[in-house]
Amino acid sequence: MSATEGFAPYGEYRTWYRITGDLNSGKPPLVVVHGGPGCTHDYVDSYKDVATSGRAVIHYDQVGNGRSTHLPQKGADFWTVDFFKAELHNLIDHLGIRQSYCVLGQSWGGMLGAEFAVDRPAGLKALVIANSPAAMKTWVAEANRLREALPGGVHETLLKHETAGTTESEEYQAATDVFNRNHVCRIVPMPPKVQYTFDQIASDPTVYFTMNGPNEFHVVGSMKDWSIVGRLGTIDVPVYLVSGRHDEATQACVTPYLEEIPDVRWTVFGASSHMPHVEERAACMAAVSAFLDEKAG
């Protein structure tokens, strides 16, 4: 499958993107929005498989990450939902697909996709929300419930270092890895492209640390009070929810999407946690492709 890369000017910054397949295939292309905030597109690279259905797939690195402009000097007042929502709009217009496109967001990307969709943007045909919470307070509460159930004193170790402010210690990182192996990605060792994204966060943690915090469950950044609960009813396109049975984005996290969005369906992948797109790649790609073919053309 052919792929082309480029940069979309975004104000004084640049957004890197890659198109897999043909934008002029006749099917609305799929824009893939990665998580974090502060990850890179690499760990969701497998969604390029959707292009085998004849639908172009667009990956991009959000500004601050990966191949896009890095801004390590910027603070919490800069890294906002509105900034990243405007970047997505800018990319859509730059690529000339405003008349017809779909969006798939994974984790934070699904949160951003929901924020995007509640505005009823022109041209949006369908939305996939993969492994995303509808409110960060629910996410944190569920993460604490999940980690308390882990064996071997993992939760106690995590809590000790969070209280002491020593979350960079090796012991804390080792306990974090146990959580990740259970509820983030159950493939051990992590697939290379997933590991690469984690390595990229470590090399420039500006966005992740500012908006989220040191890891998936110790959320102390600017997004800690984020919620879209009560605003989802304005979404006027078909929505597909993707979850894993062992997902850190638990049923409690995704229930508002199910309750509020008028046209929504949900699939839980039984052998997956937070990344069905790598943990059950073929099944996940087939399900997403089928949904888009049915609902978006």
matplotlib code that plots the C-alpha trace (Angstrom):
import matplotlib.pyplot as plt

x = [0.0, 1.5, 2.1, 3.0, 4.2, 4.2, 3.8, 0.7, 1.6, -0.3, 0.4, 4.1, 4.3, 4.2, 2.1, 3.6, 1.2, 1.2, -1.5, -1.8, -3.8, -5.7, -7.5, -9.5, -10.8, -14.4, -14.6, -14.3, -10.7, -10.0, -8.0, -6.4, -5.8, -3.3, -3.4, -1.4, -1.8, 1.9, 2.2, 3.1, 1.3, 3.6, 1.7, -1.6, 0.3, -1.7, -4.8, -3.2, -4.6, -8.0, -6.6, -6.8, -10.6, -10.0, -10.3, -7.3, -5.9, -4.2, -1.9, -0.4, 1.8, 0.1, 2.3, 4.7, 5.3, 7.0, 7.9, 5.9, 7.2, 8.4, 7.8, 9.4, 9.3, 5.5, 3.3, -0.2, -1.8, -0.6, -1.4, -5.2, -8.0, -8.9, -5.3, -5.4, -8.9, -7.9, -4.9, -7.2, -9.4, -6.3, -5.0, -8.4, -8.5, -4.9, -5.5, -8.6, -10.9, -13.4, -16.3, -16.1, -14.0, -14.1, -12.2, -10.8, -9.3, -7.6, -7.5, -6.8, -7.4, -10.9, -11.5, -10.3, -12.4, -15.5, -14.7, -14.4, -17.6, -19.9, -19.4, -20.9, -18.0, -18.7, -17.9, -17.6, -19.3, -18.5, -16.5, -14.6, -13.8, -11.3, -10.4, -11.3, -12.9, -15.6, -14.4, -10.9, -12.2, -13.8, -10.6, -8.6, -11.1, -11.2, -7.4, -7.1, -9.6, -7.7, -4.3, -5.6, -6.5, -2.9, -0.9, 2.4, 1.9, 1.9, -0.7, 1.1, 4.4, 2.8, 1.0, 4.2, 6.1, 3.2, 2.9, 6.6, 6.9, 9.4, 7.6, 10.9, 12.3, 13.1, 10.8, 7.9, 8.7, 8.8, 5.4, 4.0, 5.2, 3.1, 0.0, 0.8, 1.2, -2.2, -4.2, -2.4, -0.8, -0.8, 1.7, 5.1, 7.5, 5.6, 5.5, 8.4, 6.1, 4.4, 7.7, 8.9, 6.0, 6.8, 10.5, 9.4, 7.4, 10.5, 12.7, 10.3, 7.6, 6.4, 2.9, 2.3, 3.6, 1.8, -1.6, -1.7, 1.1, 3.8, 1.8, -1.6, -3.1, -1.4, -3.2, -2.1, -1.8, -4.1, -6.6, -7.3, -10.8, -11.7, -15.2, -17.4, -20.3, -23.6, -22.3, -22.3, -25.9, -25.1, -23.0, -25.0, -22.9, -22.7, -20.2, -18.3, -16.9, -13.9, -12.8, -10.8, -12.0, -8.9, -8.9, -7.9, -10.8, -13.4, -17.1, -17.7, -15.4, -17.2, -20.8, -21.6, -20.8, -23.3, -26.0, -25.7, -24.7, -27.8, -26.3, -23.7, -22.5, -19.9, -17.5, -15.4, -12.4, -12.1, -8.3, -7.3, -6.6, -6.0, -4.8, -7.0, -5.4, -2.2, -3.5, -6.2, -5.1, -6.9, -10.2, -10.1, -9.2, -12.0, -14.6, -13.6, -13.5, -16.9, -18.4, -17.0, -18.1, -21.7, -22.0, -19.8, -19.7]
y = [0.0, 3.3, 6.1, 9.7, 12.1, 15.8, 18.7, 20.9, 24.5, 25.3, 28.9, 29.1, 25.3, 22.2, 19.1, 16.0, 13.6, 10.4, 9.3, 5.5, 4.8, 7.0, 10.1, 10.0, 6.5, 7.6, 6.6, 9.2, 9.0, 8.1, 10.5, 8.7, 10.8, 9.4, 9.4, 10.8, 13.7, 13.5, 10.2, 9.8, 8.1, 5.1, 3.0, 3.3, 2.7, -0.6, 1.4, 1.8, -1.7, -0.1, 1.2, -2.3, -1.7, 1.0, 3.9, 6.2, 6.4, 9.6, 9.4, 12.5, 13.6, 16.3, 19.4, 18.9, 15.2, 12.9, 14.5, 17.6, 20.9, 20.4, 23.2, 22.2, 25.7, 25.9, 25.5, 24.5, 27.7, 26.7, 22.9, 22.9, 20.9, 23.9, 24.0, 20.4, 20.6, 23.6, 21.6, 18.7, 21.2, 22.7, 19.3, 18.4, 21.7, 21.4, 18.0, 19.2, 16.6, 18.9, 17.7, 14.1, 12.4, 10.1, 10.4, 7.7, 8.7, 6.3, 7.1, 10.9, 10.9, 9.7, 12.4, 14.9, 13.3, 13.6, 17.3, 17.7, 16.0, 17.7, 20.9, 19.1, 19.9, 20.1, 17.0, 14.5, 11.2, 8.9, 8.8, 5.9, 6.4, 3.7, 3.1, 6.6, 7.8, 10.5, 12.0, 12.0, 11.7, 8.4, 7.3, 8.0, 6.3, 3.2, 3.1, 3.1, 0.3, -1.7, -1.2, -2.0, -5.4, -6.1, -8.6, -8.2, -4.8, -2.9, -0.4, 0.2, 0.8, 3.3, 5.1, 5.4, 7.1, 9.3, 10.6, 11.1, 12.8, 10.1, 8.9, 8.9, 6.1, 2.7, 1.0, 3.2, 2.6, -1.2, -1.1, 1.1, -1.6, -4.2, -2.0, -1.4, -5.2, -5.8, -2.8, -1.0, -3.6, -7.3, -8.2, -8.8, -7.5, -4.5, -4.4, -2.3, 0.6, 0.8, 0.8, 3.5, 5.7, 5.3, 6.1, 9.2, 10.4, 9.8, 11.9, 14.8, 14.5, 18.1, 17.5, 14.3, 15.6, 19.0, 17.7, 14.2, 13.5, 11.0, 7.9, 6.6, 6.6, 9.4, 12.2, 15.5, 17.6, 20.2, 17.6, 16.2, 17.7, 17.3, 15.9, 15.7, 14.2, 16.0, 17.4, 14.3, 14.5, 17.0, 14.4, 13.8, 11.1, 7.4, 6.5, 3.2, 2.5, 0.2, -1.3, -4.2, -6.5, -5.6, -2.0, 0.8, 2.7, 0.5, 0.2, 2.9, 5.2, 4.7, 4.5, 8.2, 7.7, 4.8, 6.7, 10.1, 9.6, 9.1, 6.6, 4.4, 0.8, -0.8, -3.7, -5.2, -7.2, -10.1, -10.7, -7.0, -4.2, -0.6, -1.5, -3.9, -2.5, -4.4, -7.0, -8.3, -6.4, -8.4, -8.5, -4.8, -3.7, -5.8, -4.4, -0.8, -1.2, -2.9, -0.1, 2.6, 0.9, 0.6, 4.0, 6.3, 4.7]
z = [0.0, -1.1, 1.5, 1.2, 4.0, 4.4, 6.8, 7.3, 8.4, 11.6, 12.4, 13.0, 13.7, 11.5, 11.8, 10.3, 8.5, 6.5, 4.0, 3.4, 0.3, -2.2, -0.9, -4.1, -3.7, -3.3, 0.3, 3.1, 4.4, 8.0, 10.2, 13.1, 16.3, 18.7, 22.5, 25.3, 25.3, 24.3, 22.4, 18.8, 15.9, 16.0, 18.5, 16.5, 13.2, 12.7, 11.8, 8.4, 7.8, 7.3, 4.0, 2.5, 2.4, -0.1, 2.4, 2.8, 6.3, 7.6, 10.6, 12.2, 15.1, 17.2, 17.6, 20.5, 19.6, 17.2, 13.8, 14.4, 16.0, 19.5, 22.0, 25.4, 26.7, 26.6, 29.7, 30.6, 29.2, 25.7, 25.7, 25.6, 24.1, 21.8, 20.5, 19.4, 18.1, 15.9, 14.7, 13.6, 11.7, 10.1, 8.9, 7.4, 5.5, 4.5, 3.0, 1.1, 2.6, 4.4, 2.3, 3.6, 6.2, 9.3, 12.6, 14.8, 18.2, 20.6, 24.3, 24.6, 20.8, 21.4, 24.0, 21.4, 18.7, 20.9, 21.7, 17.9, 17.1, 19.6, 17.5, 14.5, 12.2, 8.5, 6.5, 9.4, 8.4, 11.3, 14.6, 16.2, 20.0, 21.0, 24.6, 25.8, 29.1, 29.1, 32.3, 33.9, 37.5, 36.5, 34.7, 37.9, 40.2, 37.9, 37.6, 41.4, 41.6, 39.0, 40.6, 44.1, 42.6, 41.4, 43.4, 45.2, 46.8, 43.5, 44.6, 47.9, 46.1, 43.7, 46.5, 48.6, 45.8, 44.7, 48.3, 48.6, 45.2, 44.0, 40.9, 38.9, 41.1, 39.6, 42.1, 41.0, 37.4, 37.9, 39.6, 36.8, 34.3, 36.1, 35.7, 32.0, 31.3, 32.8, 31.6, 28.8, 26.5, 27.4, 24.7, 26.4, 25.4, 24.0, 20.2, 18.8, 17.6, 21.0, 22.8, 20.4, 21.4, 25.1, 24.3, 22.5, 25.5, 27.7, 25.3, 25.4, 28.1, 27.8, 26.6, 28.5, 31.9, 31.5, 30.5, 32.1, 34.6, 35.1, 34.0, 33.1, 36.6, 38.4, 36.6, 38.1, 35.0, 33.4, 32.1, 35.6, 35.7, 32.1, 31.3, 28.3, 30.2, 29.5, 26.1, 24.0, 22.8, 20.1, 18.2, 15.0, 13.2, 13.9, 16.6, 17.2, 20.7, 20.9, 24.3, 25.7, 28.4, 30.5, 29.4, 31.8, 30.1, 31.9, 31.3, 33.8, 31.8, 28.6, 29.8, 29.2, 25.5, 25.4, 27.3, 25.6, 21.9, 19.8, 17.3, 19.0, 19.0, 21.2, 20.8, 23.7, 22.5, 25.0, 24.8, 24.9, 27.3, 26.2, 22.7, 20.8, 17.6, 18.5, 20.9, 18.5, 15.4, 12.7, 14.5, 15.5, 11.9, 10.5, 12.9, 12.3, 8.6, 8.6, 10.7, 8.4, 5.3, 6.7, 8.2, 6.1, 2.7]

ax = plt.figure().add_subplot(projection="3d")
ax.plot(x, y, z, "-o")
ax.set_aspect("equal")
plt.show()
